[in-house]
């Protein structure tokens, strides 16, 4: 069985204090058959480091894939709204690296931040731009949501995406999930399902078709149940898989083979 962590912020400080530390972690991942890690970027400040990590740390045992995007949490830099010119910077960098990125992201809408920062209009504009960019470059998108299905679903219905993408850290009802599935999206299944209190999400993940599932950790965020207080690690994608096995009816091999084929179809090489 091989595993892919479809969402890990491997370039964050928790992992990159030294190159030896990161190399050690990636060797441990490879030993556990975690053979691919997808690293979304969040702001202009980390676009280049994500590209560099993917180039420098991929080897025969583990592939590190980069995605480029603007996360709704990072639309401010030192308290100043990012200017619209960063959208053109993003488009330019994506075009230059079209063969080195596997997706656009992470992007999306966060209603809690929108309320706090009064920036829903900017979030919608940036998200819209990135969806269109994904279509231009024929890439999938990695989508962040928080209390924002009602903003995201209508947009995805209005802009028909060639390659769809992943609803990262999906949480929600089956009715919400179904709308994404009908649009051809995959749902990112992560540590949430290790918490018994996440009943609604667990019930949803139990019912959705196997062809719509990918695994993720969102490390260093979102520690799994039993690991609270520690920063999360891509190694935990195997624990997410075990939790998934305990709620699904398929056997382990069938689950892992299908999930890996979902990844391959969505994030084709390059
Ligand atoms: Zn993330």
Boltz pocket constraint, residues with backbone or C-beta under 6 A from the ligand:
constraints:
  - pocket:
      binder: B
      contacts: [[A, 7], [A, 9], [A, 40], [A, 106], [A, 218]]
      max_distance: 6.0
